[in-house]
Amino acid sequence: MSTRQGSLRRSTKTLSGLFSPKLSISTSQEKYITDISDELSYAEDEEARNALTTLSFEIQKIGNEMCAIKNENILLKEQLKITNNEKTGLLSQYNLMKETFEKEIMELKQLLKQEKDRLKERLNDFELKKQEFEDKIAQIQLEKQKSEAKLKRETEKIKEIYKKALDERDTKINHLKLYLNRTKKVKEKVKSILQPNEELSVRTYEEEPKVKKALHTKSKSYAPSSGKFQQLCKTIVQLEKEQAELRQNSIESSSVKSLMQYNEAKIKELRVLQEELYRSKGLV
């Protein structure tokens, strides 16, 4: 009996030594171990002791696991403490970042307000310039309408002037045609006159000294009251009339010019003769 109780005491010691003092066994676990020790002390057969021994090993295993869990909990608490410190640091960083962000937002709002005011001012300037531009466009349109109306009036005036000028030109052309026809007739008449006059001028030039001498010797017979003197005056008037017609017709011809020169010389000569007759009779 004493041998059996000693072995039981050793088994109880073994169960008590299964757990390390560092594991901090709870009161319920200690009570459970005590109960098992009591059961071992009262176990009478080997099978029961073996079962209790196996149970004690299982309890030891469970105790080790519980100690590991407890140690893990301690580590988790340390990590949680570190995490809380990190959380506090992160919160501080968050607050700092939040403050910085809010400050930047205020600055951006201020800049946005300034930019908005600047854009509003530019928009007002643009509206003013737009109004000025529209006023200028309206003024240009009005000036354009005035210019078009003036151009239309000037065009009508120019058309009337041009039409009048065309009418005058047509009138002049008709007059020139009539004058040309009359000039042709005059040319024909002058031609008919020039032929004998040219022959007469040649004979007159040849007989001029004789005529002068005859006129000089017969000047006494050309009294103002005589028929010869009257014939002389009529001849002068006739020559002057022909000379005037030739000047009026303005015919560009060498024969006409020769005739006019001849008539001019003849008129001058007859005038000289007329003056000499007047002077010889004491009328001048």
KETI-17229 format. One record per residue (C-alpha): residue number from 1; residue in one letter; y, z, x. Coordinates in nm, 2 decimals. Layout:
# KETI-17229
{resi:NUM resn:A y:Y z:Z x:X};
...
# end
This chain:
# KETI-17229
{resi:1 resn:M y:0.00 z:0.00 x:0.00};
{resi:2 resn:S y:0.24 z:0.08 x:0.28};
{resi:3 resn:T y:0.16 z:-0.25 x:0.45};
{resi:4 resn:R y:0.24 z:-0.44 x:0.14};
{resi:5 resn:Q y:0.58 z:-0.26 x:0.10};
{resi:6 resn:G y:0.67 z:-0.34 x:0.47};
{resi:7 resn:S y:0.60 z:-0.70 x:0.42};
{resi:8 resn:L y:0.81 z:-0.69 x:0.10};
{resi:9 resn:R y:1.10 z:-0.53 x:0.29};
{resi:10 resn:R y:1.07 z:-0.81 x:0.55};
{resi:11 resn:S y:1.08 z:-1.07 x:0.28};
{resi:12 resn:T y:1.39 z:-0.90 x:0.13};
{resi:13 resn:K y:1.56 z:-0.90 x:0.47};
{resi:14 resn:T y:1.46 z:-1.26 x:0.50};
{resi:15 resn:L y:1.62 z:-1.34 x:0.17};
{resi:16 resn:S y:1.93 z:-1.15 x:0.26};
{resi:17 resn:G y:1.95 z:-1.34 x:0.59};
{resi:18 resn:L y:1.92 z:-1.67 x:0.43};
{resi:19 resn:F y:2.29 z:-1.67 x:0.37};
{resi:20 resn:S y:2.54 z:-1.66 x:0.65};
{resi:21 resn:P y:2.81 z:-1.39 x:0.63};
{resi:22 resn:K y:3.07 z:-1.67 x:0.65};
{resi:23 resn:L y:2.95 z:-1.80 x:0.31};
{resi:24 resn:S y:3.11 z:-1.52 x:0.11};
{resi:25 resn:I y:2.83 z:-1.47 x:-0.15};
{resi:26 resn:S y:2.96 z:-1.38 x:-0.49};
{resi:27 resn:T y:2.85 z:-1.06 x:-0.68};
{resi:28 resn:S y:2.63 z:-1.25 x:-0.92};
{resi:29 resn:Q y:2.45 z:-1.42 x:-0.63};
{resi:30 resn:E y:2.39 z:-1.08 x:-0.46};
{resi:31 resn:K y:2.26 z:-0.93 x:-0.78};
{resi:32 resn:Y y:2.03 z:-1.23 x:-0.82};
{resi:33 resn:I y:1.90 z:-1.19 x:-0.46};
{resi:34 resn:T y:1.84 z:-0.81 x:-0.53};
{resi:35 resn:D y:1.64 z:-0.89 x:-0.84};
{resi:36 resn:I y:1.42 z:-1.13 x:-0.64};
{resi:37 resn:S y:1.37 z:-0.87 x:-0.37};
{resi:38 resn:D y:1.26 z:-0.63 x:-0.64};
{resi:39 resn:E y:1.02 z:-0.88 x:-0.78};
{resi:40 resn:L y:0.88 z:-0.94 x:-0.43};
{resi:41 resn:S y:0.83 z:-0.57 x:-0.39};
{resi:42 resn:Y y:0.63 z:-0.55 x:-0.71};
{resi:43 resn:A y:0.43 z:-0.87 x:-0.65};
{resi:44 resn:E y:0.07 z:-0.78 x:-0.60};
{resi:45 resn:D y:-0.09 z:-1.12 x:-0.52};
{resi:46 resn:E y:-0.03 z:-1.37 x:-0.25};
{resi:47 resn:E y:0.05 z:-1.65 x:-0.49};
{resi:48 resn:A y:0.33 z:-1.47 x:-0.65};
{resi:49 resn:R y:0.48 z:-1.39 x:-0.31};
{resi:50 resn:N y:0.45 z:-1.75 x:-0.21};
{resi:51 resn:A y:0.63 z:-1.86 x:-0.52};
{resi:52 resn:L y:0.90 z:-1.60 x:-0.47};
{resi:53 resn:T y:0.94 z:-1.71 x:-0.11};
{resi:54 resn:T y:0.97 z:-2.07 x:-0.22};
{resi:55 resn:L y:1.23 z:-1.96 x:-0.47};
{resi:56 resn:S y:1.42 z:-1.77 x:-0.20};
{resi:57 resn:F y:1.43 z:-2.09 x:0.01};
{resi:58 resn:E y:1.57 z:-2.28 x:-0.29};
{resi:59 resn:I y:1.82 z:-2.01 x:-0.35};
{resi:60 resn:Q y:1.92 z:-2.03 x:0.02};
{resi:61 resn:K y:1.96 z:-2.41 x:-0.01};
{resi:62 resn:I y:2.17 z:-2.36 x:-0.32};
{resi:63 resn:G y:2.38 z:-2.10 x:-0.14};
{resi:64 resn:N y:2.44 z:-2.33 x:0.15};
{resi:65 resn:E y:2.55 z:-2.61 x:-0.09};
{resi:66 resn:M y:2.78 z:-2.36 x:-0.26};
{resi:67 resn:C y:2.93 z:-2.26 x:0.07};
{resi:68 resn:A y:2.98 z:-2.62 x:0.16};
{resi:69 resn:I y:3.15 z:-2.68 x:-0.17};
{resi:70 resn:K y:3.36 z:-2.37 x:-0.11};
{resi:71 resn:N y:3.46 z:-2.49 x:0.24};
{resi:72 resn:E y:3.53 z:-2.83 x:0.09};
{resi:73 resn:N y:3.75 z:-2.66 x:-0.17};
{resi:74 resn:I y:3.94 z:-2.48 x:0.11};
{resi:75 resn:L y:3.99 z:-2.82 x:0.29};
{resi:76 resn:L y:4.10 z:-2.97 x:-0.04};
{resi:77 resn:K y:4.35 z:-2.69 x:-0.08};
{resi:78 resn:E y:4.48 z:-2.75 x:0.27};
{resi:79 resn:Q y:4.50 z:-3.12 x:0.19};
{resi:80 resn:L y:4.67 z:-3.04 x:-0.14};
{resi:81 resn:K y:4.92 z:-2.83 x:0.05};
{resi:82 resn:I y:4.98 z:-3.11 x:0.29};
{resi:83 resn:T y:5.01 z:-3.35 x:0.00};
{resi:84 resn:N y:5.26 z:-3.12 x:-0.17};
{resi:85 resn:N y:5.46 z:-3.12 x:0.15};
{resi:86 resn:E y:5.44 z:-3.49 x:0.16};
{resi:87 resn:K y:5.53 z:-3.51 x:-0.20};
{resi:88 resn:T y:5.84 z:-3.29 x:-0.13};
{resi:89 resn:G y:5.93 z:-3.52 x:0.16};
{resi:90 resn:L y:5.87 z:-3.82 x:-0.05};
{resi:91 resn:L y:6.08 z:-3.67 x:-0.34};
{resi:92 resn:S y:6.36 z:-3.60 x:-0.09};
{resi:93 resn:Q y:6.33 z:-3.96 x:0.03};
{resi:94 resn:Y y:6.32 z:-4.08 x:-0.33};
{resi:95 resn:N y:6.63 z:-3.88 x:-0.41};
{resi:96 resn:L y:6.81 z:-4.01 x:-0.10};
{resi:97 resn:M y:6.70 z:-4.36 x:-0.18};
{resi:98 resn:K y:6.81 z:-4.31 x:-0.54};
{resi:99 resn:E y:7.15 z:-4.19 x:-0.44};
{resi:100 resn:T y:7.19 z:-4.47 x:-0.19};
{resi:101 resn:F y:7.07 z:-4.72 x:-0.45};
{resi:102 resn:E y:7.31 z:-4.58 x:-0.71};
{resi:103 resn:K y:7.59 z:-4.60 x:-0.46};
{resi:104 resn:E y:7.51 z:-4.96 x:-0.38};
{resi:105 resn:I y:7.49 z:-5.03 x:-0.75};
{resi:106 resn:M y:7.84 z:-4.88 x:-0.80};
{resi:107 resn:E y:7.97 z:-5.09 x:-0.51};
{resi:108 resn:L y:7.80 z:-5.40 x:-0.65};
{resi:109 resn:K y:7.94 z:-5.32 x:-0.99};
{resi:110 resn:Q y:8.29 z:-5.29 x:-0.83};
{resi:111 resn:L y:8.24 z:-5.62 x:-0.64};
{resi:112 resn:L y:8.11 z:-5.78 x:-0.96};
{resi:113 resn:K y:8.41 z:-5.66 x:-1.15};
{resi:114 resn:Q y:8.65 z:-5.79 x:-0.88};
{resi:115 resn:E y:8.46 z:-6.12 x:-0.88};
{resi:116 resn:K y:8.48 z:-6.13 x:-1.26};
{resi:117 resn:D y:8.85 z:-6.07 x:-1.25};
{resi:118 resn:R y:8.90 z:-6.34 x:-0.98};
{resi:119 resn:L y:8.69 z:-6.59 x:-1.18};
{resi:120 resn:K y:8.89 z:-6.50 x:-1.49};
{resi:121 resn:E y:9.21 z:-6.56 x:-1.31};
{resi:122 resn:R y:9.08 z:-6.89 x:-1.17};
{resi:123 resn:L y:8.97 z:-6.98 x:-1.52};
{resi:124 resn:N y:9.32 z:-6.91 x:-1.65};
{resi:125 resn:D y:9.47 z:-7.12 x:-1.37};
{resi:126 resn:F y:9.22 z:-7.40 x:-1.46};
{resi:127 resn:E y:9.32 z:-7.38 x:-1.83};
{resi:128 resn:L y:9.69 z:-7.40 x:-1.73};
{resi:129 resn:K y:9.62 z:-7.70 x:-1.50};
{resi:130 resn:K y:9.40 z:-7.86 x:-1.77};
{resi:131 resn:Q y:9.69 z:-7.82 x:-2.02};
{resi:132 resn:E y:9.93 z:-7.97 x:-1.77};
{resi:133 resn:F y:9.69 z:-8.26 x:-1.70};
{resi:134 resn:E y:9.65 z:-8.32 x:-2.08};
{resi:135 resn:D y:10.03 z:-8.31 x:-2.12};
{resi:136 resn:K y:10.06 z:-8.57 x:-1.83};
{resi:137 resn:I y:9.79 z:-8.78 x:-1.99};
{resi:138 resn:A y:9.98 z:-8.77 x:-2.32};
{resi:139 resn:Q y:10.30 z:-8.86 x:-2.15};
{resi:140 resn:I y:10.13 z:-9.15 x:-1.97};
{resi:141 resn:Q y:9.99 z:-9.27 x:-2.29};
{resi:142 resn:L y:10.33 z:-9.25 x:-2.45};
{resi:143 resn:E y:10.49 z:-9.44 x:-2.16};
{resi:144 resn:K y:10.21 z:-9.69 x:-2.17};
{resi:145 resn:Q y:10.28 z:-9.75 x:-2.54};
{resi:146 resn:K y:10.65 z:-9.79 x:-2.47};
{resi:147 resn:S y:10.57 z:-10.02 x:-2.18};
{resi:148 resn:E y:10.34 z:-10.23 x:-2.39};
{resi:149 resn:A y:10.60 z:-10.25 x:-2.67};
{resi:150 resn:K y:10.87 z:-10.34 x:-2.42};
{resi:151 resn:L y:10.64 z:-10.60 x:-2.25};
{resi:152 resn:K y:10.57 z:-10.74 x:-2.59};
{resi:153 resn:R y:10.94 z:-10.77 x:-2.67};
{resi:154 resn:E y:11.01 z:-10.92 x:-2.33};
{resi:155 resn:T y:10.72 z:-11.16 x:-2.37};
{resi:156 resn:E y:10.86 z:-11.27 x:-2.70};
{resi:157 resn:K y:11.21 z:-11.32 x:-2.55};
{resi:158 resn:I y:11.06 z:-11.51 x:-2.26};
{resi:159 resn:K y:10.86 z:-11.73 x:-2.50};
{resi:160 resn:E y:11.18 z:-11.80 x:-2.69};
{resi:161 resn:I y:11.38 z:-11.87 x:-2.37};
{resi:162 resn:Y y:11.09 z:-12.09 x:-2.25};
{resi:163 resn:K y:11.08 z:-12.27 x:-2.58};
{resi:164 resn:K y:11.45 z:-12.31 x:-2.58};
{resi:165 resn:A y:11.44 z:-12.44 x:-2.22};
{resi:166 resn:L y:11.16 z:-12.68 x:-2.32};
{resi:167 resn:D y:11.36 z:-12.80 x:-2.62};
{resi:168 resn:E y:11.67 z:-12.85 x:-2.39};
{resi:169 resn:R y:11.45 z:-13.03 x:-2.14};
{resi:170 resn:D y:11.32 z:-13.26 x:-2.41};
{resi:171 resn:T y:11.67 z:-13.32 x:-2.52};
{resi:172 resn:K y:11.78 z:-13.39 x:-2.17};
{resi:173 resn:I y:11.49 z:-13.62 x:-2.12};
{resi:174 resn:N y:11.58 z:-13.81 x:-2.44};
{resi:175 resn:H y:11.94 z:-13.83 x:-2.32};
{resi:176 resn:L y:11.82 z:-13.95 x:-1.99};
{resi:177 resn:K y:11.60 z:-14.21 x:-2.15};
{resi:178 resn:L y:11.90 z:-14.32 x:-2.36};
{resi:179 resn:Y y:12.12 z:-14.32 x:-2.04};
{resi:180 resn:L y:11.85 z:-14.51 x:-1.86};
{resi:181 resn:N y:11.84 z:-14.77 x:-2.13};
{resi:182 resn:R y:12.22 z:-14.79 x:-2.13};
{resi:183 resn:T y:12.22 z:-14.80 x:-1.74};
{resi:184 resn:K y:11.98 z:-15.09 x:-1.75};
{resi:185 resn:K y:12.21 z:-15.27 x:-1.98};
{resi:186 resn:V y:12.51 z:-15.18 x:-1.76};
{resi:187 resn:K y:12.32 z:-15.30 x:-1.45};
{resi:188 resn:E y:12.25 z:-15.63 x:-1.62};
{resi:189 resn:K y:12.61 z:-15.65 x:-1.72};
{resi:190 resn:V y:12.73 z:-15.55 x:-1.37};
{resi:191 resn:K y:12.49 z:-15.80 x:-1.23};
{resi:192 resn:S y:12.63 z:-16.07 x:-1.45};
{resi:193 resn:I y:12.98 z:-15.97 x:-1.34};
{resi:194 resn:L y:12.90 z:-15.92 x:-0.97};
{resi:195 resn:Q y:12.77 z:-16.27 x:-0.91};
{resi:196 resn:P y:13.09 z:-16.45 x:-0.99};
{resi:197 resn:N y:13.29 z:-16.15 x:-0.84};
{resi:198 resn:E y:13.11 z:-16.18 x:-0.51};
{resi:199 resn:E y:13.19 z:-16.55 x:-0.49};
{resi:200 resn:L y:13.54 z:-16.47 x:-0.60};
{resi:201 resn:S y:13.57 z:-16.19 x:-0.34};
{resi:202 resn:V y:13.47 z:-16.43 x:-0.07};
{resi:203 resn:R y:13.72 z:-16.69 x:-0.18};
{resi:204 resn:T y:13.98 z:-16.42 x:-0.22};
{resi:205 resn:Y y:13.92 z:-16.29 x:0.13};
{resi:206 resn:E y:13.95 z:-16.64 x:0.27};
{resi:207 resn:E y:14.26 z:-16.72 x:0.06};
{resi:208 resn:E y:14.42 z:-16.38 x:0.08};
{resi:209 resn:P y:14.68 z:-16.48 x:0.34};
{resi:210 resn:K y:14.77 z:-16.78 x:0.13};
{resi:211 resn:V y:14.79 z:-16.56 x:-0.18};
{resi:212 resn:K y:15.01 z:-16.31 x:-0.01};
{resi:213 resn:K y:15.24 z:-16.58 x:0.11};
{resi:214 resn:A y:15.25 z:-16.74 x:-0.23};
{resi:215 resn:L y:15.32 z:-16.40 x:-0.40};
{resi:216 resn:H y:15.59 z:-16.33 x:-0.15};
{resi:217 resn:T y:15.76 z:-16.67 x:-0.21};
{resi:218 resn:K y:15.72 z:-16.64 x:-0.58};
{resi:219 resn:S y:15.82 z:-16.28 x:-0.62};
{resi:220 resn:K y:16.14 z:-16.38 x:-0.77};
{resi:221 resn:S y:15.96 z:-16.55 x:-1.06};
{resi:222 resn:Y y:15.78 z:-16.21 x:-1.15};
{resi:223 resn:A y:16.06 z:-16.05 x:-1.33};
{resi:224 resn:P y:15.97 z:-15.74 x:-1.55};
{resi:225 resn:S y:16.05 z:-15.94 x:-1.86};
{resi:226 resn:S y:15.86 z:-16.24 x:-1.75};
{resi:227 resn:G y:15.51 z:-16.33 x:-1.87};
{resi:228 resn:K y:15.37 z:-16.34 x:-1.52};
{resi:229 resn:F y:15.48 z:-15.98 x:-1.46};
{resi:230 resn:Q y:15.32 z:-15.87 x:-1.79};
{resi:231 resn:Q y:15.00 z:-16.05 x:-1.69};
{resi:232 resn:L y:15.01 z:-15.86 x:-1.36};
{resi:233 resn:C y:15.03 z:-15.53 x:-1.54};
{resi:234 resn:K y:14.74 z:-15.63 x:-1.77};
{resi:235 resn:T y:14.53 z:-15.73 x:-1.48};
{resi:236 resn:I y:14.59 z:-15.39 x:-1.31};
{resi:237 resn:V y:14.50 z:-15.21 x:-1.64};
{resi:238 resn:Q y:14.18 z:-15.42 x:-1.68};
{resi:239 resn:L y:14.07 z:-15.35 x:-1.32};
{resi:240 resn:E y:14.13 z:-14.98 x:-1.36};
{resi:241 resn:K y:13.93 z:-14.98 x:-1.68};
{resi:242 resn:E y:13.64 z:-15.15 x:-1.51};
{resi:243 resn:Q y:13.67 z:-14.92 x:-1.21};
{resi:244 resn:A y:13.65 z:-14.62 x:-1.45};
{resi:245 resn:E y:13.34 z:-14.76 x:-1.62};
{resi:246 resn:L y:13.17 z:-14.81 x:-1.29};
{resi:247 resn:R y:13.25 z:-14.46 x:-1.18};
{resi:248 resn:Q y:13.12 z:-14.32 x:-1.51};
{resi:249 resn:N y:12.79 z:-14.50 x:-1.49};
{resi:250 resn:S y:12.74 z:-14.38 x:-1.13};
{resi:251 resn:I y:12.51 z:-14.67 x:-1.03};
{resi:252 resn:E y:12.37 z:-14.64 x:-0.68};
{resi:253 resn:S y:12.38 z:-15.00 x:-0.56};
{resi:254 resn:S y:12.54 z:-15.17 x:-0.26};
{resi:255 resn:S y:12.68 z:-15.45 x:-0.47};
{resi:256 resn:V y:12.83 z:-15.21 x:-0.72};
{resi:257 resn:K y:12.99 z:-15.01 x:-0.43};
{resi:258 resn:S y:13.12 z:-15.34 x:-0.29};
{resi:259 resn:L y:13.26 z:-15.43 x:-0.63};
{resi:260 resn:M y:13.43 z:-15.09 x:-0.67};
{resi:261 resn:Q y:13.58 z:-15.11 x:-0.32};
{resi:262 resn:Y y:13.70 z:-15.46 x:-0.39};
{resi:263 resn:N y:13.86 z:-15.35 x:-0.72};
{resi:264 resn:E y:14.01 z:-15.05 x:-0.56};
{resi:265 resn:A y:14.17 z:-15.27 x:-0.29};
{resi:266 resn:K y:14.28 z:-15.52 x:-0.55};
{resi:267 resn:I y:14.44 z:-15.25 x:-0.77};
{resi:268 resn:K y:14.61 z:-15.11 x:-0.46};
{resi:269 resn:E y:14.74 z:-15.45 x:-0.37};
{resi:270 resn:L y:14.86 z:-15.53 x:-0.72};
{resi:271 resn:R y:15.03 z:-15.18 x:-0.73};
{resi:272 resn:V y:15.21 z:-15.25 x:-0.41};
{resi:273 resn:L y:15.32 z:-15.59 x:-0.54};
{resi:274 resn:Q y:15.43 z:-15.43 x:-0.86};
{resi:275 resn:E y:15.64 z:-15.17 x:-0.68};
{resi:276 resn:E y:15.79 z:-15.44 x:-0.46};
{resi:277 resn:L y:15.89 z:-15.63 x:-0.77};
{resi:278 resn:Y y:16.04 z:-15.33 x:-0.92};
{resi:279 resn:R y:16.22 z:-15.25 x:-0.59};
{resi:280 resn:S y:16.35 z:-15.61 x:-0.55};
{resi:281 resn:K y:16.49 z:-15.59 x:-0.90};
{resi:282 resn:G y:16.65 z:-15.25 x:-0.84};
{resi:283 resn:L y:16.44 z:-15.07 x:-1.09};
{resi:284 resn:V y:16.29 z:-14.82 x:-0.85};
# end
